[in-house]
Amino acid sequence: MLPPRPSGLIALAAETDTGGALARLTALEGLARAVLVSIIPLVAFEALGSKEAVARTYLLAAIFTLFITLNFNRLEQLLQRRWVLTLGASLLMLASLLIYNGEGWLFALGIGMRSAAASIFTVCISLYVMDYIDKLEFARTESRRMFLNGIAWLLGPLLGIWLWNNQYPFSAFLVSIASAAMMLAYFWHLRLGDNPVLVAAKPRKAIQPLVLIPHFFKQKFLRISYLITLSRAIFWVLLYVYGPIYVVEAGLPNWVSAVLLSAGCAMLFFSPWIRLLAERFQTKNVLIFGLSLCGVSLLILGLLGEAKGIGVLVWWTGAWGASMVDILGNIPFMRTVKPYERIQMTMVFSTWREMSELVTPLLISLILLFLPFYTVYYVFGGFLIAVAIYASVLPNRV
């Protein structure tokens, strides 16, 4: 006997709004993380006492996240996908409690759980998009997801820091927990995991990315594509972790950090105009400009040395460059990967998120053993400029 069709999915099927449902799930998950994004670095800096300790904490969190991500196939084999997503939402809620109440290793564990939850959700939603959305609807679905997620990341940091500054510190964490719970409740209402209306996801054979890595990086254009996405992700790691700390060290009120992060995300609303620029001046050239803007901004921060008020504007300028790369950054990979290798190469390409969260704190920890912190800006700024120069060898058709 077939299970009854959930009424929510019947309505979705009738309205062909499955993409909209995925976009709403993404927005709720984004709000759960965004509302704390301007608070956690400040809490970490206060609890741990130094930027060196913050870097080590995020390094341990990145290692934990990488372990979870690389074992996603095993998780999906042990648990059905809906339970994997449920695990991610649970980790996100538990992380908020640990970060608020925890100290020492509990605090670090909370940071790791939060990062792992984001990775799990991203992979699950990507698989649902590929399984349930027609190829002709990919662009529309991703556009809706980007727009709604942009709203969450625009409003979330401002809401979180307002609650924090108005003597409601736990309220921000409560909003995060409530958003994650709403996302999970909405997900189970839709019952995407065993949806009998849509075609069920076919089981995938576990692919070992380590076998594919050498083949991926032997291909010049794929190598450049990976470096483009990795370098812009590194900038975002620097901004979200050290931007709020920079604001405090510059003697500015902490609400400025929320404005900085929200303003950086606001560029996502200009994606249609960025695409027009890409059509007019070629995608490759817009990417080179965005990477260069990020790199030059970091170099200027290095020249400024100690944190200064004007440096916040420099951070914001770099964020706009990174947003340009966000909007167009996947295109070189999509246009240069061989059609018969798309699945295998995507497995390698998708590791840019975890690598950015691992490489950034690792290099910062090593640099701070011997050099002052402003050296970090020179190192990563030079890296972004180098990637921009390297990207110039991409074909014009990209």
C-alpha positions as CSV (number, residue, x, y, z in Angstrom):
1,M,0.0,0.0,0.0
2,L,1.4,3.4,-1.0
3,P,1.8,6.1,1.7
4,P,-0.7,9.0,1.5
5,R,0.5,12.0,-0.4
6,P,1.2,14.9,2.0
7,S,-1.2,17.8,1.3
8,G,1.6,20.3,1.3
9,L,3.4,18.5,-1.5
10,I,0.1,18.1,-3.5
11,A,-0.2,21.9,-3.4
12,L,3.4,22.3,-4.4
13,A,3.1,19.9,-7.3
14,A,0.0,21.7,-8.5
15,E,1.6,25.1,-8.3
16,T,5.0,23.8,-9.5
17,D,6.5,25.7,-6.6
18,T,9.0,23.1,-5.3
19,G,11.8,25.6,-6.1
20,G,10.0,28.2,-4.0
21,A,9.8,25.7,-1.1
22,L,13.6,25.1,-1.3
23,A,14.2,28.8,-1.4
24,R,12.1,29.3,1.8
25,L,14.0,26.5,3.5
26,T,17.3,28.1,2.5
27,A,16.2,31.5,3.8
28,L,15.2,30.1,7.2
29,E,18.5,28.3,7.5
30,G,20.3,31.4,6.4
31,L,18.5,33.5,9.1
32,A,19.5,31.0,11.8
33,R,23.1,31.6,11.0
34,A,23.0,35.2,9.9
35,V,21.5,36.5,13.2
36,L,24.6,35.4,15.1
37,V,27.3,36.1,12.5
38,S,28.2,39.6,13.9
39,I,28.0,38.4,17.5
40,I,30.0,35.2,17.6
41,P,33.4,36.7,16.7
42,L,32.9,39.3,19.5
43,V,31.9,36.6,22.0
44,A,34.9,34.5,20.8
45,F,37.3,37.4,21.2
46,E,36.0,38.2,24.7
47,A,35.9,34.5,25.8
48,L,39.3,33.5,24.3
49,G,41.2,36.7,24.9
50,S,43.2,37.0,21.7
51,K,43.0,36.8,17.9
52,E,45.5,33.9,18.0
53,A,43.1,31.9,20.2
54,V,40.2,32.7,17.9
55,A,42.3,31.5,14.9
56,R,43.1,28.2,16.6
57,T,39.4,27.7,17.6
58,Y,38.2,28.3,14.0
59,L,41.0,25.9,12.8
60,L,39.7,23.1,15.0
61,A,36.2,23.9,13.8
62,A,37.2,23.7,10.2
63,I,38.9,20.3,10.7
64,F,35.7,19.0,12.3
65,T,33.6,20.4,9.4
66,L,35.9,18.9,6.8
67,F,35.6,15.5,8.5
68,I,31.8,15.7,8.5
69,T,31.6,16.9,4.9
70,L,34.0,14.2,3.5
71,N,31.9,11.6,5.2
72,F,28.5,12.8,3.9
73,N,28.1,9.8,1.6
74,R,28.5,7.5,4.6
75,L,26.0,9.6,6.6
76,E,23.5,9.3,3.8
77,Q,24.1,5.6,3.6
78,L,23.6,5.1,7.4
79,L,20.7,7.6,7.6
80,Q,18.1,8.6,5.0
81,R,18.7,12.0,3.6
82,R,15.9,13.6,5.6
83,W,17.5,12.4,8.8
84,V,20.8,13.8,7.7
85,L,19.2,17.2,7.2
86,T,17.5,16.8,10.5
87,L,20.9,16.1,12.1
88,G,22.2,19.3,10.6
89,A,19.3,21.4,11.9
90,S,19.8,19.8,15.4
91,L,23.5,20.6,15.3
92,L,22.7,24.2,14.5
93,M,20.3,24.5,17.4
94,L,22.7,22.8,19.8
95,A,25.6,25.0,18.6
96,S,23.7,28.1,19.6
97,L,23.4,26.8,23.2
98,L,27.0,25.8,23.4
99,I,28.3,29.1,22.0
100,Y,26.2,31.1,24.5
101,N,26.9,29.0,27.6
102,G,30.1,27.2,26.8
103,E,33.7,28.0,27.5
104,G,36.9,26.5,26.3
105,W,36.5,23.3,24.3
106,L,32.7,23.5,24.5
107,F,32.7,26.9,22.8
108,A,35.0,25.5,20.1
109,L,32.7,22.5,19.7
110,G,29.8,24.9,19.2
111,I,31.7,26.7,16.5
112,G,32.4,23.4,14.8
113,M,28.8,22.2,15.0
114,R,27.6,25.4,13.5
115,S,30.0,25.1,10.6
116,A,29.2,21.4,10.1
117,A,25.4,22.2,10.1
118,A,25.9,24.7,7.4
119,S,27.8,22.3,5.3
120,I,25.3,19.5,5.8
121,F,22.4,21.7,4.8
122,T,24.2,23.0,1.7
123,V,24.9,19.5,0.4
124,C,21.4,18.3,1.2
125,I,19.6,21.2,-0.5
126,S,21.9,20.9,-3.5
127,L,21.0,17.2,-3.9
128,Y,17.3,18.0,-3.6
129,V,17.6,20.7,-6.3
130,M,19.3,18.2,-8.6
131,D,16.8,15.5,-7.8
132,Y,13.5,17.4,-7.8
133,I,14.0,20.4,-10.1
134,D,13.9,20.2,-13.8
135,K,17.1,21.3,-15.5
136,L,15.3,24.1,-17.3
137,E,14.2,25.5,-13.8
138,F,17.8,25.5,-12.3
139,A,18.4,29.1,-13.0
140,R,15.1,30.3,-11.7
141,T,15.4,28.2,-8.6
142,E,18.9,29.3,-7.8
143,S,17.9,32.9,-8.4
144,R,15.1,32.7,-5.9
145,R,17.3,31.0,-3.4
146,M,19.9,33.7,-3.7
147,F,17.4,36.5,-3.4
148,L,15.6,35.1,-0.2
149,N,18.9,34.1,1.3
150,G,20.2,37.6,0.6
151,I,17.4,39.1,2.6
152,A,18.2,36.8,5.5
153,W,21.8,37.8,5.5
154,L,21.0,41.5,5.0
155,L,18.6,41.7,8.0
156,G,20.1,38.9,10.3
157,P,23.3,40.6,11.4
158,L,21.5,43.9,12.1
159,L,18.8,42.1,14.1
160,G,21.3,40.1,16.1
161,I,23.5,43.0,17.1
162,W,20.4,45.1,18.0
163,L,19.2,42.4,20.4
164,W,22.7,42.0,21.8
165,N,23.1,45.8,22.5
166,N,19.6,46.2,24.0
167,Q,20.3,43.9,26.9
168,Y,18.6,40.9,25.3
169,P,21.8,38.8,24.6
170,F,20.1,35.4,24.6
171,S,17.3,36.7,22.4
172,A,19.6,36.6,19.4
173,F,20.5,33.0,20.1
174,L,16.8,32.3,20.6
175,V,16.0,33.7,17.2
176,S,18.7,31.5,15.7
177,I,17.3,28.4,17.4
178,A,13.7,29.3,16.5
179,S,14.6,29.8,12.8
180,A,16.4,26.5,12.7
181,A,13.4,24.8,14.3
182,M,11.0,26.5,11.8
183,M,13.2,25.3,8.9
184,L,13.1,21.8,10.2
185,A,9.3,21.9,10.9
186,Y,8.7,23.2,7.4
187,F,11.0,20.6,5.9
188,W,9.0,17.8,7.6
189,H,5.8,19.4,6.5
190,L,6.9,19.2,2.9
191,R,8.4,15.7,3.5
192,L,10.9,16.1,0.7
193,G,12.9,13.1,2.0
194,D,10.4,10.5,0.9
195,N,8.3,12.6,-1.5
196,P,5.9,10.2,-3.4
197,V,4.7,13.0,-5.7
198,L,8.1,13.7,-7.1
199,V,10.6,11.1,-8.4
200,A,12.5,9.7,-5.5
201,A,16.3,10.3,-5.5
202,K,18.3,7.5,-7.0
203,P,20.9,6.0,-4.7
204,R,24.3,7.2,-5.5
205,K,27.5,5.2,-5.4
206,A,30.0,6.7,-3.0
207,I,32.7,8.5,-4.9
208,Q,36.2,8.9,-3.4
209,P,37.2,12.5,-4.1
210,L,40.9,11.8,-3.3
211,V,41.0,9.6,-6.5
212,L,39.8,12.5,-8.6
213,I,41.9,15.3,-7.2
214,P,45.0,14.8,-9.3
215,H,42.9,14.6,-12.5
216,F,41.0,17.7,-11.5
217,F,44.1,19.9,-10.9
218,K,45.8,18.7,-14.1
219,Q,43.2,20.6,-16.0
220,K,44.3,24.3,-16.1
221,F,40.9,25.9,-16.5
222,L,39.4,23.8,-13.7
223,R,42.4,24.7,-11.5
224,I,41.9,28.4,-12.1
225,S,38.1,28.0,-11.4
226,Y,38.8,26.4,-8.1
227,L,41.3,29.1,-7.1
228,I,38.8,31.8,-7.9
229,T,36.1,30.3,-5.7
230,L,38.6,29.4,-3.0
231,S,40.2,32.9,-2.8
232,R,36.8,34.7,-2.5
233,A,35.7,32.3,0.2
234,I,38.9,33.0,2.1
235,F,38.1,36.7,2.0
236,W,34.6,36.0,3.4
237,V,36.2,33.9,6.2
238,L,38.5,36.8,7.0
239,L,35.6,39.3,7.0
240,Y,33.1,37.3,9.0
241,V,35.7,36.3,11.7
242,Y,38.0,39.3,11.9
243,G,35.8,42.1,10.6
244,P,33.8,42.5,13.8
245,I,37.0,42.2,15.9
246,Y,38.5,45.0,13.7
247,V,35.5,47.2,14.4
248,V,35.9,46.8,18.2
249,E,39.7,47.4,18.0
250,A,39.1,50.5,16.0
251,G,37.1,51.9,18.9
252,L,33.8,51.9,17.0
253,P,30.4,50.6,18.5
254,N,29.8,47.0,17.8
255,W,26.7,47.7,15.7
256,V,29.0,49.0,13.0
257,S,30.2,45.4,12.5
258,A,26.6,44.3,11.8
259,V,26.3,47.1,9.3
260,L,29.5,46.1,7.7
261,L,28.5,42.5,7.2
262,S,25.0,43.4,6.0
263,A,26.2,46.0,3.6
264,G,28.7,43.4,2.2
265,C,25.8,41.0,1.5
266,A,23.6,43.7,-0.1
267,M,25.6,43.4,-3.3
268,L,23.6,40.2,-4.0
269,F,20.6,42.3,-4.8
270,F,22.5,43.8,-7.7
271,S,23.2,40.5,-9.4
272,P,21.2,41.4,-12.5
273,W,23.4,44.4,-13.1
274,I,26.5,42.4,-12.4
275,R,25.4,39.9,-15.1
276,L,24.8,42.8,-17.5
277,L,28.4,44.0,-16.8
278,A,29.6,40.4,-17.5
279,E,27.7,40.5,-20.8
280,R,29.2,43.8,-21.7
281,F,32.8,43.4,-20.5
282,Q,33.1,39.5,-20.4
283,T,32.7,37.4,-17.3
284,K,36.4,36.9,-17.0
285,N,37.2,40.6,-16.8
286,V,34.5,41.2,-14.1
287,L,35.9,38.4,-12.1
288,I,39.5,39.8,-12.4
289,F,38.2,43.2,-11.3
290,G,36.3,41.7,-8.2
291,L,39.4,39.6,-7.2
292,S,41.7,42.6,-7.6
293,L,39.3,44.8,-5.5
294,C,39.4,42.2,-2.7
295,G,43.2,41.9,-2.9
296,V,43.9,45.6,-3.0
297,S,41.5,46.2,0.0
298,L,43.4,43.7,2.1
299,L,46.8,45.2,1.1
300,I,45.5,48.6,2.2
301,L,44.4,47.2,5.5
302,G,48.0,45.9,5.9
303,L,49.3,49.4,5.2
304,L,47.0,50.9,7.8
305,G,48.5,48.6,10.4
306,E,46.6,48.9,13.6
307,A,42.8,49.0,13.3
308,K,41.4,52.4,12.2
309,G,37.9,53.7,11.5
310,I,38.7,54.2,7.8
311,G,39.6,50.5,7.6
312,V,35.9,49.6,8.0
313,L,35.3,51.3,4.6
314,V,38.2,49.3,3.1
315,W,36.6,46.1,4.4
316,W,33.3,47.1,2.8
317,T,35.0,47.8,-0.5
318,G,36.6,44.4,-0.5
319,A,33.2,42.8,0.3
320,W,31.7,44.3,-2.8
321,G,34.5,42.8,-4.9
322,A,33.9,39.4,-3.2
323,S,30.2,39.7,-3.9
324,M,30.9,40.2,-7.6
325,V,32.9,37.0,-7.6
326,D,30.1,35.3,-5.6
327,I,27.6,36.1,-8.4
328,L,29.9,35.0,-11.2
329,G,32.4,32.7,-9.6
330,N,31.0,29.3,-10.6
331,I,30.6,30.2,-14.3
332,P,34.3,29.4,-15.3
333,F,33.9,25.9,-13.8
334,M,30.4,25.3,-15.4
335,R,31.6,26.4,-18.8
336,T,35.0,24.6,-18.9
337,V,34.3,21.3,-17.2
338,K,33.9,18.4,-19.7
339,P,30.2,17.3,-19.9
340,Y,31.0,13.7,-19.2
341,E,33.0,14.6,-16.1
342,R,30.6,17.0,-14.5
343,I,29.6,14.8,-11.6
344,Q,33.1,13.6,-10.7
345,M,34.7,17.1,-11.1
346,T,31.9,18.7,-9.1
347,M,32.8,16.4,-6.1
348,V,36.3,18.0,-6.1
349,F,35.1,21.6,-6.9
350,S,32.6,21.7,-4.1
351,T,35.4,21.3,-1.5
352,W,36.3,25.0,-1.8
353,R,34.1,25.9,1.2
354,E,35.7,23.5,3.6
355,M,39.2,24.3,2.3
356,S,38.7,28.0,2.8
357,E,37.6,27.4,6.4
358,L,40.6,25.2,7.0
359,V,43.4,27.0,5.2
360,T,42.5,30.5,6.5
361,P,42.9,29.9,10.2
362,L,45.8,27.5,9.7
363,L,47.8,30.1,7.8
364,I,46.9,32.8,10.3
365,S,48.0,30.6,13.2
366,L,51.3,30.0,11.5
367,I,51.8,33.7,10.6
368,L,51.1,34.8,14.2
369,L,53.8,32.6,15.5
370,F,56.4,34.9,14.0
371,L,54.8,38.1,12.7
372,P,52.3,40.7,13.7
373,F,48.6,40.4,12.7
374,Y,48.7,43.0,9.9
375,T,51.0,40.7,8.0
376,V,47.9,38.5,7.5
377,Y,46.4,41.2,5.2
378,Y,49.6,41.3,3.1
379,V,49.7,37.5,2.7
380,F,46.0,37.0,1.7
381,G,45.9,40.3,-0.3
382,G,48.9,39.1,-2.4
383,F,47.2,35.7,-2.9
384,L,44.0,37.4,-4.3
385,I,46.0,39.6,-6.6
386,A,48.0,36.5,-7.8
387,V,44.7,34.6,-8.5
388,A,43.4,37.7,-10.4
389,I,46.5,37.6,-12.6
390,Y,46.2,33.9,-13.1
391,A,42.5,34.2,-14.1
392,S,43.6,36.4,-17.0
393,V,44.5,33.2,-19.0
394,L,40.9,32.0,-19.0
395,P,39.4,31.9,-22.5
396,N,37.3,34.9,-23.4
397,R,34.2,32.7,-23.8
398,V,34.1,32.2,-20.1
